Amino acid sequence: MKAEGYKINDRPPVKELIPFGVQHALLIAFQALPYPLLVAAGLGFDPAQTAILVSCAFFVAGLSTILQTIGVGPVGGKVPIAMTVSVVFVSPALLIAPQVGYAGYVGACLVGSLICGLVFFAFSDKLRIIFPPFVSGSVVFVLGATLIGVALGYCAGGSGNVDYGDPSNFVLSGITLCAVLVFHVLGKGFLHGAAPLIGLCIGFLVAIGMGKVDFQPVVDAAWIGLPQPLYWGIEFPLDACLTIGFLAICGVAELLGDVSATTKIAADRMPTRRETRGVIFTQAITSAFSGLFNCGPTISASADVGLLGFTKVCSRFVVAVAGSIMVLAGICPKISALCSVIPTAVFGGAVLLMFGVILVNGIKIIMESKPDERVVTIVAVSTAIGLGFNAFPEALAQFPFWVSMFLCGIPGTAFTAVLLNLVLPGRKNSTQWEDGDEDVENLIIAEDEGLVGMEPGPKNE
């Protein structure tokens, strides 16, 4: 591995490309698993139905990631951002599906994704006004803060598990975290870049020795099992479609935050218009595709953004390899089963630092916008609402469910920040996007053309 790491368009040698890809794939897999497992448990799916939902989630994450990193025409931002099924839509699934059936929820996800895509096409030029850097930075900050809480829950064994809080889980996660730190601080080259993967493997081996791994699901799983689209059928209830559509639009704020964090980590700059549009277009297309495969809308794999900053391996081709591995996992139940038997405590120890990286990058994005008093007010109120209601969701128990969805966590932060930015006086004086963006975009286009042996030419208007 190069001392300075790998940039967005670098192609690492195969001997490093595959291990780095495996590292990202494991992280994508753990971010893809919560949606199918939580939805299946909440709706009472049997093991066969659960397996179908898991394979679909892996398959969708893999194809979406490949499309996002490699790009096809206007689709794909060609940045190292992995895509996965959004865990944000677990709660809507558990609320909507019992009322209209899972077929109605799937149809709502499909229509909602199309609504999001139409809004994007209609207002894409206004996105930089609606989501300036300090709004995206606030979203990234809250995302990192909430993910840290998730990581600590993983370290304890996973909320809802019978051994949650068992001291042995903290021992296991602590060993994993220490292994990651040792290789990250003392390792050189590949050992430094692959520290999270090595730490995960060491923690997994220790877990086997502690008797915390049950390989029976791997033994019982088949080698080949193609995902089944529209397994539960599809219907289109209007109220559910509108609800999911609005939530999908709010999800664009999280996506923009991750794009900002990614380009900041990988290239020390804010994203270009082409990158932003490509990523959002991909999210709309892949969310509709995800609905066809029985899952909720897609979103960027935020923890994977933290891995970029942690390892300095920011090649989009590494993330594309991870997407290919996820496709294989989606059609090979044994691979999916092997990922699923890694103890949650091991995963928590491996990702704790990565989630912290996301939080820090959110702060950096906010500070680099040189916030004035107006911006500080917006950031303070929006993060307080998002984090506050996320910590105490029971405070909204007397309100309709959609109120809770709009005020808790990332949606609450995004909604409040956007609203305040639009209504508070002095918006034109607040820092928006940098004016030199077009020069950066020209440079990236030249790099892309150079990858295929072409001479850089003038940018098409």
Disulfide bonds with the S-S distance in Angstrom:
none
